[in-house]
């Protein structure tokens, strides 16, 4: 059994994500990692609503793909939070507005 390449789960899923079309080779001749990853994507993307439990199975497959491709947060750690860019909204219903047409007069918002 020479020529067998090892792939991680993330590498196999990323390969199938990059090349979504089934190859022309027979399914028995393709590597196991590719066959399993393609079937997982098939289950996640094509649920059969006529079959009981198919939507649960598809949702579970989608979660597996998402967790393996993007990674999960370690338990006990804080989620990533941006500290740099923040928007500050001004409440325009209580403050006075200045006219931008150069008159210099101010008007109050209706109450």
C-alpha positions, 0 to 999 in steps of 0.5 A: 500500500504505497502512495497513501497520503495522510490528510487531516479532517480539515484538509479533506473538508477544505479540499472538497470545499475547493473542488465541489464536483465529484471526479470522473473516477469510480467512487471505489477508486477514490481515497477514503478521506475524499469519499467521506468528506464528499458524502458529508457535504452531500448530506449537509447540502441536500436534505430530503424533506420526505425522510424523517430525521433528514433535516436533523442529519443535515443540520448535524453535518453542517455543524461538523463542517463548520466546526472543523473548517473554522474551529471552535472556541476553547471553553472558558475563554472569552469570545473575540471582541473588537476594541478598536472600531466603535460607533457612537450614535447620537440621539437626534430626538433630544438634541438640537440640530444645526442647519447645514445650509450656512444660515447658522440657525438651530432648530429643535426636534419636535416633541 
